[in-house]
Amino acid sequence: MPFRCAVLDDFQNAATTVADWSPLGDRVEVVPFPEHFGTEDELAAALADFDCVVTLRERVAFPASLLNRLPRLRLLVASGMRHSVIDHAAAHASGVTVCGTESSSTPPAELTWALLLGLARGLVQENAALRAGGPWQSTVGADLHGRRLGLLGLGKVGALVARVGLAFGMDVGAWSRNLTAERAAEVGVRLAPSKEHLLGESDFVSVHLALSDRTRGLLGPAELALLKPTAYLVNTSRAAIVDQDALLAVLREGRIAGAGLDVYDVEPLPGDHPLRTAPRLLATPHLGYVSRANYERYYGQAVENIQAYLAGAPVRMLG
């Protein structure tokens, strides 16, 4: 029986074309799944006959309850090197090796600016009006030069976003619980004295924090109320950092100028989800990491991980 590998959430049918899977030869049968399995029962049924699963980011959770229903599973390869939705202890107990891949910070930083610029210059509204023969010039763009950009988090992605803001001539400030003045100065930005100060002074706020118990719900109703009515909020990090219901409320009530989202509590976003019709929202379907270079890296290293595992010397092991 061949070693069978399932590739989850291959929405663009890209997994087997952006990387060379031929080194695996006839030893491995690769089966991409372009559809999303939304429940544990669906996953358990679809993956029952696979020895290996390749999954993207943190879209699909692998808790103990699911791992226990996959007795044939031996290798789990996840893109990136940080995965909060995999129960590593349960995987170890079940004899499942968990490996990761490298991931570039550049694509999510670039998408952050796509959202921010799209919001600031009303690109979606203006493009729709132009194509539909609507009014010529219906929005007045928000300036970037001289405005304040507030970053929640100054890690790899946050630092890249900061440097672009500085190139636009923006006044860039940053805050996180562990951020030091030395780190802020290294990137060339100001250290905000508090989260509240950053939110209140910024014209644009962008979230670049890892999800943890300390950051879950970091921006709730009280924090969103601090934003200027002319401010824009962008989140390309993790959905749970921003209270979704509170954000919907401020958008519907016009208490901020707009928001840009690439991450959601449930993915893919259900067709009837209120965010799909929320006003003042520019939303993309979690495209932050989706670029050709990143896909080549993810799936190319997935092939390497499978080769190494079959050779008895797993690489990039997690947990």
C-alpha atoms as one frame of an Amber mdcrd trajectory, in Angstrom:
protein
   0.000   0.000   0.000   1.519   3.381  -1.001   2.159   6.161   1.482  -0.846
   8.443   0.935  -0.655  12.213   1.397  -3.668  14.535   1.576  -3.214  18.242
   0.791  -5.957  20.283   2.449  -7.617  23.502   1.262  -5.944  23.614  -2.146
  -8.459  26.258  -3.231  -6.424  27.477  -6.210  -5.346  23.981  -7.320  -1.789
  25.223  -6.875  -0.204  22.698  -4.528   0.978  20.263  -7.183   1.961  22.917
  -9.740   4.026  25.445  -7.768   6.317  22.738  -6.358   8.046  19.681  -7.766
   6.617  16.557  -6.133   8.451  14.176  -8.484  11.252  13.377  -5.968   8.637
  11.372  -4.054   8.195   9.147  -7.100   5.814   6.220  -6.824   6.367   5.940
  -3.095   3.766   8.590  -2.299   0.254   9.126  -3.634  -0.610  12.830  -3.380
  -4.310  13.773  -3.228  -5.161  17.522  -3.158  -8.539  18.581  -1.762  -9.770
  21.887  -3.261 -12.820  21.899  -0.987 -12.816  22.852   2.703 -13.930  20.369
   5.330 -15.742  22.421   7.937 -16.422  19.824  10.621 -14.409  17.237  12.483
 -16.659  14.487  11.153 -15.952  15.578   7.569 -12.219  15.682   8.239 -12.188
  12.298   9.956 -14.035  10.694   7.045 -11.924  12.362   4.338  -8.546  11.669
   6.002  -9.138   8.161   7.352  -7.031   6.476   4.678  -4.071   8.862   4.667
  -0.630   8.472   6.235   0.261  12.147   5.807  -1.633  15.449   5.779  -0.332
  18.795   4.486  -2.329  21.689   5.920  -2.138  25.445   5.366  -1.464  27.772
   8.276  -3.967  27.472  11.136  -7.145  27.073   9.130  -7.750  23.442  10.147
  -7.506  22.424  13.794  -6.030  19.080  14.782  -7.185  18.517  18.373  -6.815
  15.228  20.216 -10.382  14.265  19.310  -9.562  14.369  15.588  -6.110  12.809
  15.881  -7.616   9.889  17.787  -9.911   9.242  14.833  -6.996   9.034  12.372
  -5.083   5.892  13.410  -3.302   5.665  10.056  -1.906   9.222  10.236   1.858
   9.334  10.770   3.001  12.727   9.447   1.381  16.164   9.695   3.049  18.980
   7.727   1.837  22.516   8.418   2.984  25.665   6.636   4.792  28.052   8.941
   6.539  27.246  12.213   3.918  28.366  14.762   0.657  26.454  15.086  -1.715
  26.984  17.990  -4.445  24.741  16.533  -2.429  21.517  16.611  -2.456  19.496
  19.828   1.231  18.592  19.817   1.005  16.439  22.948  -1.814  14.385  21.450
   0.076  14.060  18.169   3.140  12.782  20.010   1.031  10.338  21.998  -0.531
   9.056  18.772   2.844   8.621  17.093   2.268  11.487  14.653   5.315  13.518
  13.626   4.503  17.216  13.177   6.696  19.316  10.880   6.547  22.909   9.676
   7.921  24.965   6.833   9.484  28.388   6.535   7.219  31.344   5.828   8.052
  34.811   4.533   6.822  37.912   6.359   6.816  39.948   3.144   3.468  38.833
   1.610   1.326  39.705   4.674   3.107  43.063   5.000   2.383  43.794   1.347
  -1.280  42.844   1.726  -1.530  45.092   4.779  -0.564  48.013   2.573  -2.952
  46.899  -0.173  -5.806  47.066   2.333  -4.641  50.307   3.914  -4.196  52.070
   0.578  -7.451  50.681  -0.745  -9.273  52.092   2.263  -7.500  55.446   2.232
  -8.212  56.130  -1.439 -11.643  54.464  -1.754 -10.367  52.198  -4.506 -13.196
  49.663  -4.396 -15.945  52.288  -4.509 -14.263  54.328  -7.224 -13.488  51.295
  -9.383 -17.052  49.991  -9.061 -18.482  53.395  -9.971 -16.167  53.791 -12.971
 -17.008  50.344 -14.346 -20.735  50.856 -13.805 -20.802  54.275 -15.432 -21.478
  55.903 -12.091 -20.375  59.270 -10.747 -16.914  60.522 -11.642 -15.039  60.978
  -8.346 -17.307  60.278  -5.404 -14.786  59.989  -2.559 -12.127  62.234  -1.039
  -8.990  60.270  -0.212  -7.314  60.203   3.186  -3.697  61.408   3.109  -0.848
  59.240   4.367   1.982  61.778   4.438   2.151  63.422   7.830  -0.517  61.141
   9.328  -0.021  58.816  12.257   0.289  55.088  11.738  -0.114  53.021  14.903
   1.197  49.457  14.921   0.101  46.895  17.473   3.155  44.665  17.361   6.577
  45.288  15.876   7.772  41.827  14.945   8.865  40.774  11.457   5.653  41.789
   9.702   5.088  44.890  11.833   8.613  46.127  11.143   8.147  45.743   7.379
   4.862  47.660   7.557   6.561  50.361   9.650   9.321  50.915   7.130   6.815
  51.442   4.312   4.911  53.903   6.495   8.105  55.836   7.105   8.778  55.893
   3.361   5.350  57.489   2.881   6.347  60.172   5.366   4.059  58.949   8.119
   4.601  59.415  11.849   4.838  55.781  12.967   4.271  54.632  16.534   4.124
  51.095  17.921   3.013  49.297  21.052   2.947  45.816  22.497   3.326  44.565
  26.043   6.941  43.530  25.547   8.045  46.189  23.093  11.080  48.182  24.230
  12.217  51.652  23.275  15.413  50.089  21.906  13.489  47.825  19.525  11.276
  50.720  18.388  14.339  52.898  17.752  15.985  50.083  15.812  13.056  50.136
  13.371  12.945  53.947  13.426   9.545  54.387  15.093   8.217  55.825  18.346
   7.285  53.619  21.301   3.752  54.558  22.338   3.356  54.879  26.126   0.255
  52.661  26.128  -2.160  50.794  23.913  -4.820  53.375  24.706  -2.553  56.257
  23.705  -1.689  54.564  20.411  -5.329  53.941  19.546  -6.398  57.453  20.411
  -3.697  59.265  18.437  -3.514  57.156  15.282  -5.115  57.858  11.927  -4.404
  54.286  10.815  -4.049  51.285  13.149  -2.660  47.961  11.957  -2.560  44.729
  13.988   0.586  42.571  13.882   0.514  40.504  17.076   0.651  36.766  17.626
  -2.521  35.278  19.073  -2.195  34.258  22.715  -4.221  34.376  25.909  -2.893
  37.916  26.403  -3.860  39.198  22.963  -7.189  37.419  22.478  -9.878  40.113
  22.503  -7.247  42.838  22.907  -9.391  45.252  20.914 -12.877  45.117  22.367
 -15.675  47.699  22.609 -13.742  49.954  25.001 -10.603  49.959  22.869 -12.437
  50.496  19.566 -14.258  53.444  21.145 -10.874  55.191  21.480 -10.367  55.332
  17.708 -10.981  58.612  15.916 -14.108  58.738  13.746 -11.701  59.374  10.829
  -9.446  56.414  11.692  -8.988  53.162   9.789  -8.263  49.751  11.352  -6.488
  46.933   9.493  -6.102  43.368  10.764  -4.059  40.853   8.767  -2.831  39.004
  11.855  -5.383  36.891  13.769  -9.124  37.461  13.873  -9.544  36.782  17.590
  -7.367  39.768  18.530 -10.230  42.082  17.502 -13.720  41.557  18.934 -15.712
  40.823  15.790 -19.113  41.916  17.143 -17.657  45.152  18.496 -16.002  45.894
  15.148 -19.258  45.259  13.294 -20.995  47.698  15.623 -18.553  50.566  15.057
 -18.641  50.004  11.296 -22.430  49.979  11.141 -22.678  53.039  13.351 -20.007
  54.940  11.419 -17.815  55.438  14.475 -14.654  54.809  12.431 -13.938  55.608
   8.784 -13.389  51.993   7.812 -11.638  48.689   8.390  -9.600  46.234   6.352
  -9.756  42.539   7.271  -7.993  39.459   5.965  -8.692  37.135   8.929 -11.932
  35.831  10.424 -13.206  33.807  13.362 -14.567  31.229  10.906 -12.816  30.449
   7.631 -13.925  30.205   4.914 -16.421  32.919   5.835 -20.016  31.573   5.581
 -22.069  33.062   2.767 -24.534  34.690   5.160 -21.938  36.076   7.562 -22.627
  39.723   8.516 -19.080  40.768   7.644 -19.839  40.056   3.983 -22.262  42.977
   3.912 -20.771  45.255   6.575 -20.412  48.914   5.534 -17.023  50.636   5.452
 -15.251  47.257   5.243 -12.606  46.192   2.724 -12.235  42.438   3.149 -10.065
  39.764   1.526 -10.280  35.948   1.994  -7.131  35.417   4.104  -4.694  36.200
   1.321  -1.886  37.487   3.550   0.341  34.467   3.084  -0.950  33.562  -0.390
   1.766  34.453  -2.862   3.619  32.395  -5.435   6.921  32.604  -3.571   5.336
  31.534  -0.293   3.468  28.659  -1.941   6.664  27.493  -3.621   8.329  27.566
  -0.205   5.454  25.837   1.630   4.877  22.999  -0.778   8.523  22.614  -1.779
   9.491  22.165   1.861   6.492  19.890   2.409   8.015  17.585  -0.213  11.362
  17.802   1.604   9.667  17.026   4.919   7.971  13.937   3.490  11.237  12.744
   1.934  13.076  13.214   5.219  10.372  11.414   7.190  10.402   8.439   4.825
  14.204   8.348   5.144  13.838   8.133   8.936  15.303  11.582   9.650  12.435
  14.101   9.964  13.306  17.804   9.605  11.663  21.035  10.804   9.883  19.157
  13.570   7.437  21.086  15.748   6.161  20.612  19.281
